[in-house]
Amino acid sequence: MASIDRTAYPRFKRVVSAREIAESFTPSEDETGWARSKTTSDGHLLALVVLLKCYQRLGYFPKLADVPDAVVSYVRSMLGVADSVVAGHESERTLWRHREFVRTRLGVVYEPARVRGWRRRLFGRQR
């Protein structure tokens, strides 16, 4: 059986090793500068970089609550923000804007209508 991180729907392991965190979640200087130019608060900066690194690693945006604390703490320390800073969005609008920033940076096209049509053709009508 394939390990959970090698499936079609990768998820975080129950325990994420320090090595994996360092390899997958260390933001580059360019990524950090980009994120700082898109945000106005440390909480949004942390949330945006966590979303970016998670999307790069998993291929989708997990809920911030599902990201292991060790990953968030590591990214927080790499950004040099206070331990009291929480990764979060005050509104859905900010979350959607951050997701769009990440998609644009990574060249990902978001076309939900096209995906739903593809899914219907493959699997029939689904809700």
C-alpha positions as CSV (number, residue, x, y, z in Angstrom):
1,M,0.0,0.0,0.0
2,A,1.3,3.5,-0.9
3,S,2.2,5.8,1.9
4,I,-0.2,8.7,2.5
5,D,2.1,11.3,1.0
6,R,2.4,9.3,-2.3
7,T,-1.4,9.0,-3.0
8,A,-3.5,11.0,-5.4
9,Y,-4.7,13.1,-2.5
10,P,-1.6,13.8,-0.4
11,R,-2.1,14.9,3.2
12,F,0.1,15.7,6.1
13,K,1.6,12.7,7.9
14,R,0.6,12.4,11.6
15,V,4.2,13.3,12.5
16,V,6.1,15.5,10.1
17,S,9.9,15.1,10.4
18,A,12.1,18.1,10.9
19,R,13.9,17.2,7.7
20,E,10.7,17.2,5.6
21,I,9.7,20.5,7.2
22,A,13.0,22.1,6.3
23,E,13.0,20.6,2.8
24,S,9.4,21.5,1.9
25,F,8.5,24.5,3.9
26,T,11.5,26.8,3.9
27,P,10.5,29.9,2.1
28,S,13.1,31.4,-0.3
29,E,14.1,35.1,0.0
30,D,12.1,35.7,-3.2
31,E,9.0,34.1,-1.8
32,T,9.3,36.0,1.5
33,G,9.7,39.3,-0.4
34,W,6.8,38.5,-2.6
35,A,4.6,37.6,0.3
36,R,5.6,40.8,2.2
37,S,4.6,42.9,-0.8
38,K,1.1,41.3,-0.8
39,T,0.3,41.6,2.9
40,T,0.1,44.3,5.5
41,S,0.1,42.3,8.7
42,D,2.3,39.5,10.2
43,G,-0.7,37.2,10.5
44,H,-1.5,37.6,6.9
45,L,2.1,37.2,5.9
46,L,2.3,33.9,7.8
47,A,-0.9,32.7,6.4
48,L,0.1,33.5,2.8
49,V,3.5,31.8,3.1
50,V,1.9,28.7,4.7
51,L,-0.6,28.5,1.9
52,L,2.1,28.9,-0.7
53,K,4.4,26.2,0.8
54,C,1.4,23.9,1.4
55,Y,0.2,24.3,-2.2
56,Q,3.7,23.6,-3.5
57,R,4.0,20.5,-1.4
58,L,0.4,19.1,-1.6
59,G,-1.0,20.5,-4.8
60,Y,-4.0,22.0,-3.0
61,F,-4.9,24.5,-0.3
62,P,-5.5,22.8,3.0
63,K,-7.5,24.5,5.8
64,L,-5.0,26.4,7.9
65,A,-6.4,24.5,10.9
66,D,-5.3,21.2,9.3
67,V,-1.6,22.3,8.9
68,P,0.5,20.8,11.6
69,D,1.6,23.2,14.3
70,A,5.2,22.2,13.6
71,V,4.9,23.5,10.1
72,V,3.4,26.8,11.0
73,S,5.9,27.3,13.8
74,Y,8.8,26.6,11.4
75,V,7.5,29.0,8.8
76,R,6.9,31.6,11.5
77,S,10.5,31.3,12.7
78,M,11.8,31.5,9.1
79,L,9.8,34.7,8.6
80,G,11.1,36.2,11.8
81,V,7.6,37.0,13.2
82,A,6.7,36.9,16.9
83,D,5.6,33.6,18.4
84,S,2.2,35.2,19.3
85,V,1.4,35.7,15.6
86,V,-1.4,33.3,14.4
87,A,-1.8,32.3,10.7
88,G,-5.3,33.3,9.8
89,H,-7.6,35.3,7.7
90,E,-10.2,37.8,9.1
91,S,-12.5,37.2,6.2
92,E,-13.3,34.7,3.4
93,R,-12.4,37.5,0.9
94,T,-8.8,37.7,2.2
95,L,-8.5,33.9,2.0
96,W,-9.7,33.9,-1.6
97,R,-7.4,36.8,-2.5
98,H,-4.4,34.9,-0.9
99,R,-5.3,31.8,-2.9
100,E,-5.4,33.8,-6.1
101,F,-2.0,35.3,-5.3
102,V,-0.6,31.8,-4.9
103,R,-2.2,30.5,-8.1
104,T,-0.9,33.5,-10.1
105,R,2.6,33.1,-8.7
106,L,2.7,29.4,-9.5
107,G,0.9,29.7,-12.9
108,V,-2.1,27.6,-11.8
109,V,-5.3,28.2,-13.7
110,Y,-8.4,27.9,-11.5
111,E,-11.4,26.9,-13.6
112,P,-14.0,25.3,-11.4
113,A,-16.7,25.1,-14.1
114,R,-14.4,23.2,-16.4
115,V,-13.5,20.8,-13.7
116,R,-17.1,20.1,-12.8
117,G,-17.9,19.4,-16.4
118,W,-14.9,17.0,-16.7
119,R,-16.1,15.3,-13.5
120,R,-19.6,14.9,-14.8
121,R,-18.3,13.3,-18.0
122,L,-16.2,10.8,-16.1
123,F,-18.5,10.0,-13.2
124,G,-22.0,11.1,-14.1
125,R,-24.0,13.6,-12.3
126,Q,-22.6,14.3,-8.8
127,R,-23.3,16.9,-6.1
